[in-house]
Every structure is written in C-alpha cells, then in structure tokens.
Amino acid sequence: MNIIPRVFLASLLGLVITNSVRGQEYATSDPDYIRYVEAGLEQLQSEDWEACLESYSAAFSIKQTSFLSTLRYATCAYYVQNEALYREQVDKAMEIDGGGSYTIFSSNPEFQSVQNTALAEYVTGQYWASLEQAGYDIILARQLEEIYREDQQYRMQLGGIEEEFGQNSPEVRAHWAKIREHDLINTEKITQLLDTLGYPGESVVGEGMADVAFLVIQHADLEVQLKYLDMITEAADAGELEWSSVALLIDRTRMRQGQPQLYGSQIYSDQYSDGWFIAEIEDPFQVDERRAEVGLGPLAEYAARFDLQWDPQAHLDFHAERKQRMAESEEE
C-alpha cells in the first residue's frame, strides 16, 4: 500500500501559534498589522525593497514580537544597503527568539538569496555569540547544527523535484533513497550522543539546537524511535525540548504500529483517498484537549495549513468509508 506522509514540524522552526489566517501565523489579530506584514512579504518576494521597509515599519508600529517578520524586515534593509537598520533588526529578532531566528533564517526560502552575505554572517555571528555568552556547550551545539543541516539538505530539495517530475516519479524515489541513506548516517551519530551524554537539550546547547536530536530520531526506524522515546519524553518533562515535539513522535510511532494517532499531527495521502487527509485519530472529539495539554493549538488551525477542514464526526465517517474501500480492494 502506497502511503505518503506529509508533516510540517512547526515547533522546530520556533513558530509560536498565535492567530491563524489560512495557515499563516500572526503576532496579533489586528487587521492593519496583518495587512502590513502580508504586503511586506509580497514586496520582499517581488524585490520592492523600499515598499517592503515601509510596510514592516507600519506593522511594527502596532506590534513587533515576530522574529520571522523582523528577519524579513532586516532582509529588505540589507538590500537597500542600510547596515545599521538590518543589524538593529537582527538584534531584535535574536532578542525575541535567538534559536528560532537562526534556524528559520537558514531554512526559509525567502532568505536563500542572502545566504553567504554580510547579513547571513551577522545573523550567524550574533547567534553563536549569544550561545557562548550564555555558557552553552558550543562544540556540541555546532556538531548538532551540522547534523541538522545534513538532515534537512535533501529534504529541502524534495518539493522542487516533486513539482518537476511528479510525486511518484523515479526521480523522487531516487531522492528518497538518498534521504534514507543520510538518515541512517545521522541516526548513528545521534544515538551515539544519546547513549553517551543523554538528551542534548536546551540547558546544554540552547533553544535553537535542542530539537535536533529529536528531529533525527523521528526520521529513524521504528525500533530506534521506540528505544529513545522514553528518554525524549523525560527530556520534555524536564523542559529540555518542547512537548509538542514529543507529541509528533508519539503520533508517528503509533501510526507505524498500526494504532490511531493521539494529536492529529500526521497527514497522509494514499490510493484509497482523494487527496490529503488527517490520519486516523483516537477519540477525535477529545483531540483538542490533548493538543492543548502539550502546547499545540486547535486541530482546525493545523488542518487549515494543508487546506483541510477539521470535523471529528466527518473524520470518523471518512475513516470508516476508507477502511471499507481497503477491505473491498483486498477481496479483489
């Protein structure tokens, strides 16, 4: 059976869910703020730098608590060669969330054009300086950063390959084989760290690198995931990483064992469905209570990111029908 998972790890990118409009998170529900930051992003993408600066300046006169929008503002400032402004805004983003800023600056598509520039050098320098000043294990943090980049490098290329050749093309299958090959290498590196040092969490490597070990484990084989699930859970209980990350791993291990998920993080597509769907959830009428307990927002907001609607009764009906189609297919 060809089942394709589709999961976005928002927690790793440091995205704090506030108000969601069609899957985009905003620092406030103020309509003027939303209008300004949306305009700023469009102007950044269309390279209208001056207009971009004006839009973000107007937005931040209302509120400035989003490190993502702040970094976009800094990028526009870089392109108009306003060094003082882009440095000021990078510092502000680091103040809001240093780990989230560093991670998202390295991975989001709108920042790819400014990698290997003075702006990127300043972001990197400020991040590592903040870790060193706070007394974190810099050597271990840099080791985790390298593993994270290796984990994400080929996954970041996947969308473009799927778009060019198709989701089930030989090119995509070959790329997934490459991803799995690197996953095995990274899993070995991380399990050695876990066996030797325990979980390298926030108190050791800072917030930005605290999720890396989890990320690699959630890409590992089921046997490895189950072996380290208790360690990762205990680390989350101790505040070493976000419990929302553990929820994702719990859902994934349950699904791989043929059990319904608990938190609704797993979204799939297969030959028995017409498009993407939320994988089966245990007691779907209580899912939002479980999500709230681990710091996740309502499932309806999460589903909207994938252009899906959430209704617990419709969810039960869908999976009952899907199981019937599967049974009929097996009889044939």
N, C-alpha and C positions, 0 to 999 in steps of 0.2 A: 504493500500500500504506500503510495507516494504522498507523504505528509510533509508540508513545508512550514517550519515555524517562522514567525515574524515577531520579534520582541524588540522594543526600544528601551534601553536602560537609561531612563532619565535621571535616576539617582546618581549614576556615575558621573554625569556631566554637571552635577551640582544644581540642577534645575529645581527650584523650590516652587511647588504648585501653589499659586495664589488664585487668580481668577482666570478661567479658561474661556477663550473665544475661538471656536473651531480648531481646538488643539493647541493654540498658541497661549503661553502663559504670560501674564502681565503683572506688574508690581502693584497695580491698583485698577479698580473698575471704572475710574474716571474716564469718560468717553473722549475728552480732549487729549488726555495722556495717550490713550490707545491710538487715536488718530495720528498724533505726532510721531510715536515710535514706529508705527506701520509705515508712515511716509518716510521716516528716516532710513528704514531698512530698504525700501524700494529705491531711494535715492542713492544709497550706498551701492546697491546692486547695479544701478544704471550709471554709476560713476559721476553723479551730480553732487560733488563734494560740498560745495558751499550751501546748497539747499539742505543737504544732509545735516550739516552743522546747525543750521537754523532750526530744523525740526527737533533734533535731540536737545538743543538748548531750551526750546519751548517746553518739551516734555519734562525736562529735569527741573524746570521752574515749578512744576507741580509735585514731582517726587523723583528721587534718584536712589533706588535701592536694588536695581537690577544690574548685576555685573555684566551680563550679556549685552544689554543695550549700551552700557558705559563703554565696553570694549568696541562696540560698533562706532560709537561717537569718537573714540580715540583713533580708530582707523581712518575715519574721514578727516580728522585733524592731521594725521600723518600725510595724507595725500595732498593737503594744501600746504604742507611743509611748516606746520605750526608745532614745533617741537615742544614748546612749553605747555601747550594745551594737551597734546597727546600723552606727555609724561604725567601731567596732572590727572588725566582721566584713567590712565593705567593704575596710578597710585590709588585712586578712588575705587577702582574695580577690585584691587588687591585688598583694600580695606573692607569691602563688602564681603568678599569670599575669595581668598587667595588661591586655594586649591581648585575651586570651580573655575576661576578665571583662567588659570594656567591650562587646565585640561581642555576647556572649551575653545580657547584660542588656538590650541594645537589641532583641533579636530573639526571645527565647524567650517563649512565650505566658504562662507563669506570672508574668512581670514586666510585662505590659502594663498591669495595673491600677495600677502605681506609677510609670508614666511621668509626667512633668510634676509630680513631687512632690519634697519635700526629699530623699528617698532618691536619686532619679534625679539630682538636682542634685549631690549629694555624690559619687556614682559618676562622673559626668561630670567634675566638678572635679578629683577625685583622679587620674583617668586623664590628663587633659591636663596637669596639674601634673607628673606623673611623666615625661611625654614632654619637656616643656620643661626640666625639671631634668636630664634625660639628654642634652640638647643635640640633639634631633631637629629636623627641619625641620617646625615646627608649621604653617606656612602650607600646605605641600604635603600634610601629613597631614590637615588639615581639608578640603582640596579632595578628597582621596581618600575621606574619610568621607562627604561629600555625594554623591559618585558611587555609593558603596556603598549608601547609603540609597535612592537613585533606582533602583538595580539591584534591590534587594530589595522595595521598596514594593509593587509589584503582584504579585510572586511570592508574597508573604506572604498575599495575598488569595485566591489561586487555590484553595486547599484548600476554603475555605468556599463558593466559587462552584460547584466541582465537586460538593460534598456536596448543595447545594441544587438544582442544575439537572441534574446528570449530566455525566459526563466528556466526552461528545461533543455536548453541547448548544450551541445558537447563542450562549448567554451565555458559555460557556467559550471558544469560538472567538473571540468578540469580545474577550475579555480577553487571550487570547494575542496577538491583533493589537496590542493596546495595549502588551503587554510587548515585542514585537518592535520597535515604534516607539521605545520608550525605550532598548532595547538599541542601536539604531543611533546614537542621540544619545550614549550613554555610550561606545560604541566609538570614536567620533570624538574624544571628549575624551581617552580613554586612549591612543589611538595617537599623538595629538599629543604627549602627555607622553613616551611611549616613544621617539619619534623625536627628541625634543629632549634628554631627560635620561637616557635609558636606563631600565632597570627600577628603579622606586622601591621598593626592598626594605627589609629590617629595619634595616640600618645607617643608612638615611636617614629613615624615617618610623616606625620602631618595629615591634614584632611585630604589634600589632593591625591595622595598615593595610598590612602587607607583602603580603597576599594579594589586595588589592582589584584591582590591575591584572590579575592572573591571572584573577580571577573574571569580570571584564568580557570578557576575551579568550575565555574558554571559553564565553561566551554569544554570541560573534560568529560571522560567516560563516566557512566553512571556509578560504577564501582568506586571511582575516585571521589565523586561528589558525595556519596553516602559516607565514605570514610571520614571526610573532613567537615560534614555538615554540623556535627555537634560542636567542633572547635569554632566554626564560623558563627554559630548561634551564640555560644558563650561570649565571643568577642563582641557581638552586637549588644548582648545584655550588659556588657561592661562599658559600652559607649565607644568601642574602638572602630566601629563602622555603622552605617545606617541599617536599622532593622528592615527597611524597605528592600534592601539588597538581599537579605536572608529570605524574605518572602518570595522573591523571584526564584531563588534557588530551591526553596521548598516546592513551589509550583512545578518547577522543571523536573525535579526528582520524582514527584508524584505522577506526573504525566508519563514519564519514561517507565514507570512501573505499572502503567495501566490504570491509575487512580485519578479521580477528578481533582482538579486544582482547587486551592483554597482562596486565592486572592485575585484571580482573573487576569494574571499578567501574560498568559500565553495565548497568542492569536495565531491561528493556523489557516491553511488552505489545502484542500485535497480534492480527489476526483469525485467525492460524494457531496460536494458543496459547490455553490455558485459564488465563488469569490472568498474573501477572508471572513473568518468567524472567530468568536471567542470560544476557546476550547472549554470542554465541559467543566462546570464548577459545582462543587459540593455545596448543597443548601444555598442556592443563588440568592434567596431572599435575605440572607444574612451577610452577604459578601461585603457590603459597605461597612458594616460594623467591624468585621475582621480587618479590612483595609485601614480603617481609622486607628485601630489598635497598633498598627506598625507604621503609622505616619504616611499612609497613602490617601489620596483624595478619592472622591466617589468614582465608581467604575464608569459611570456615564461620561465623565470628563476624560478618562483614559481612553475609552472606546471612541470618543469623538476625534481623537488624534488620527485614527485609522478610518475615519468616515463611517463608523459603525454606530448604531443606536443600541442602548442597553435597556432591556426589559426582562426581568427574571422569568416571568411566565413564558414569554416568547422564546427565551433561552432554553427552557425545559422542553417546549414543543419542538424547537428546531432539532435538538439532540435526539429526541425520541424518533423523529422522522429520519434523521441521518442514520441512526442505528438500524432502522428498518431497511433503508436503502442498502446498507452494508450487508445485512443478512440476506437480502434478496440477491445481491451480487455474488455472495459466496455460494448460494444454492445453484446459481448458473454455472 
